Amino acid sequence: MSAPLDKAALLARRFGVHDVEIEGVGVVQVRPLSRAEALAIQGVEMAPAEMERRLLAAAMVAPKLTEDEVGVWQENSPAGELDPVGEAILRLSGMSKDAAKSDV
């Protein structure tokens, strides 16, 4: 029988940082969303552009961007440039479409 889990270990922040390459631009670093962040984003009806701004602003580590800065990035980049970043965050957070299928 294994030892009971220490409460401090359960409540500690346990996010890893992951690199995501943006072709032709460079590498950004992201982390998974916390449960609280995921619920806050999922629980509100909003336009896809706003959802993307909130998602990236919450989970980008380097460079750290505000929602307004993500909006500027949306306005100044090719249509698919932010997709790999958002997809990586969702995958790391266990929220990607593939994650839901693999749980079945």
C-alpha positions in Angstrom: 0.0 0.0 0.0 1.4 3.4 -0.9 1.7 6.3 1.6 -1.1 8.9 1.6 -0.6 12.0 -0.5 0.8 15.0 1.3 -1.7 17.9 1.2 1.1 20.4 0.4 2.0 18.3 -2.7 -1.6 18.2 -3.8 -2.1 22.0 -3.5 1.3 23.0 -5.0 1.4 24.4 -8.5 2.6 21.7 -10.9 2.8 23.2 -14.4 5.5 22.4 -16.8 6.6 24.9 -19.5 6.6 23.7 -23.1 8.0 25.2 -26.3 5.9 25.8 -29.3 7.4 26.8 -32.6 5.7 29.4 -34.7 7.0 28.8 -38.2 9.0 31.7 -39.5 8.7 33.6 -36.3 10.3 31.7 -33.4 9.5 29.7 -30.3 7.1 30.7 -27.5 6.6 28.9 -24.2 3.2 27.8 -22.9 1.9 26.0 -19.9 -1.4 24.1 -19.3 -4.4 25.9 -18.0 -5.2 25.4 -14.3 -8.6 23.8 -13.6 -9.9 27.2 -12.4 -8.7 28.9 -15.7 -10.2 26.1 -17.8 -13.6 26.4 -16.0 -13.6 30.2 -16.3 -13.1 30.0 -20.1 -15.4 27.0 -20.7 -18.2 28.5 -18.6 -18.8 31.6 -20.6 -20.3 32.0 -24.0 -18.0 34.2 -26.1 -16.8 34.7 -29.7 -13.9 32.5 -30.9 -11.5 35.5 -31.1 -12.2 36.4 -27.5 -11.8 32.8 -26.4 -8.4 32.7 -28.1 -7.3 35.9 -26.5 -8.2 34.7 -23.0 -6.6 31.2 -23.6 -3.3 32.6 -24.9 -3.1 35.4 -22.3 -3.7 32.9 -19.5 -1.2 30.2 -20.7 1.6 31.9 -22.5 4.8 32.1 -20.3 7.3 33.6 -22.7 6.6 36.1 -24.0 3.8 36.9 -21.4 1.0 38.7 -23.3 -2.1 40.5 -22.1 -5.5 39.8 -23.8 -5.0 43.2 -25.6 -1.6 42.2 -26.9 -2.9 38.8 -28.1 -5.6 40.9 -29.9 -2.8 42.9 -31.7 -1.1 39.6 -32.6 -4.4 38.4 -34.0 -4.8 41.5 -36.1 -1.2 41.4 -37.5 -0.6 37.7 -38.2 -1.6 35.2 -40.9 -4.9 33.5 -40.1 -3.4 30.2 -38.9 -0.3 31.5 -37.0 -1.9 31.3 -33.5 -3.4 27.9 -34.1 -0.4 25.8 -33.0 -0.1 27.8 -29.8 -3.7 27.4 -28.9 -3.8 23.7 -29.8 -0.7 23.1 -27.7 -2.3 24.8 -24.7 -5.5 22.8 -25.1 -3.6 19.5 -25.5 -1.4 20.2 -22.5 -4.6 21.1 -20.5 -6.4 17.8 -21.5 -9.0 19.9 -23.4 -8.2 19.0 -27.0 -10.8 17.2 -29.2 -8.4 14.2 -29.2 -8.2 14.2 -25.4 -12.0 13.8 -25.2 -12.0 10.9 -27.7 -9.1 9.1 -25.9 -11.0 9.2 -22.6 -13.9 7.1 -24.0 
